[in-house]
């Protein structure tokens, strides 16, 4: 199953994309975390954490923008105590708000806003 997800992710990365907005910046999520996103063309990278000094979780993600969607592969990193990974698809509701439409691996957040 993991191989199928990885192949789907790679296939989707090769599809042409229209960039909705520049997503670079600090985002706040309803999981209590802060996410630092960087967009380079249609590629997107982030670092997210629950707390700077004592995080329950911290994660990284990479993926791409396709129209009004962000398609990401994410993984927790050992700054936090949780170690999960998965796929995340976000719908860009507007340039400063994104809503999760698909989540795997136990990802907790579902709404991101850019202050």
Phi, psi and omega in degrees: 000320179297324179293322179295317178298317180296318178295318177299316179300314180295319179299316181293331178295330182277347180291148177295148182226150171251124183282127183283315183194164173281119187264358182300130177149185179268132179238146177248139182239157179286003172270006180086003184263164172246135182238131180251106188256144175228127178247130176235100186065235178266356177279144180228138177228149174211158167235128179232146177209153180280321181210141181293314187273327184215069186284136169292324180215155171208142184215163173236157179211153172216151180179214185207162176262135175225100183065241180259025178237148169244124181247119190230149164251127184237158177207138173290150178240158191287013170291327176261179182264345181271138180231088178231173178202162179174196179248145180221130175240125179247142173260128176278108179285325173199178184299347183237015179211133177227144181235133178291132175246346180206130181219138171231166175080011178084020180299133188271325186285155178220344179224125178246139174227149177253116182292000000 
